[in-house]
Amino acid sequence: MGNNLLKGKRGIIFGALDENSIAWKTAEKVFDEGGKFVLTNAPIAMRMGKINELAKKCKAEIIPADATSVEDLENLVSKSVEILGGKLDFILHSIGMSPNVRKGRDYGDLNYEWMHKSLDVSGISFHKVMQVAEKQDALSEWGSIIALSYIAAQRTYPGYSDMAQAKALLESIARSYGSRLGSMKNIRVNTISQSPTVTTAGSGVGGFDVFIDFAEKMSPLGNATAEDCANYIIVMFSDYTRKVTMQNLMHDGGFSTSGITDALVESLTPKE
């Protein structure tokens, strides 16, 4: 059982696919903390995942929506407010997809139509969600909006390809819309830059197992799990973080500020 940190709060959670996903773990935590929410995902993702199980467990309704479609988002937001009985206190954007990564296209041979799709799904959709919610006046004062990012927005990682540009765009949108919504309704907008995490989406990146092992050795606290991230999101949704906005919050066990660690040195030292 939780501590009722989100008692009375209402929101939308995007991207719960299966029990490995951060959005799934977050939904479970929000429910435990007394929050109510609508679950949503793209129709194709819903067919691939187990979202119905989560909805039953958390007593939540599901509204399918393509996050790149303004029309779908308008329907999602208006119906969510109706179902939940009031304006939205929180939104989790846990969406990311690159056809170039999925299909193994080399970074020097990108399909640009696919790249546009990557940017739209993984970055621009965050703007669309907030713009639709703003236009419908669907956001409560002192609400909290979170999107999930990755350090590849600032550093280069082989195999991450055009998703790096998508995450950089996502973080920029969070800053710009955070400024707007903060001054309008005291609503905060942040991104969380999570450790490499074993999810269906993350595992599609080439060399992912090596990423995880390297990050584990470079992080004094070790990699943050999906459940760790869900706990952090709960804090960001709660009233305890009302003055945190327009930030890219590193949630990576110290990886982002470590030059080198004893664990990595030891692993690279030749054994006699």
GICORJO-V309360 format. One line per field, one symbol per residue. ss: DSSP state (H for helix, E for strand, L for the rest). A space follows every 50 residues. Layout:
ss = ???
//
This chain:
ss = LLLLLLLLLEEEEELLLLLLLHHHHHHHHHHHLLLEEEEELLHHHHHHLL HHHHHHHHLLEELLLLLLLHHHHHHHHHHHHHHHLLLEEEEEELLLLLHH HHLLLLHHHLLHHHHHHHHHHHHHHHHHHHHHHHHLLLEEEEEEEEEEEL HHHLLLLLLLLLHHHHHHHHHHHHHHHHHHHHHHHLLEEEEEEELLLLLL LHHHLLLHHHHHHHHHHHLLLLLLLHHHHHHHHHHHHLHHHLLLLLLEEE ELLLHHHLLLLHHHHHHHLLLL
//
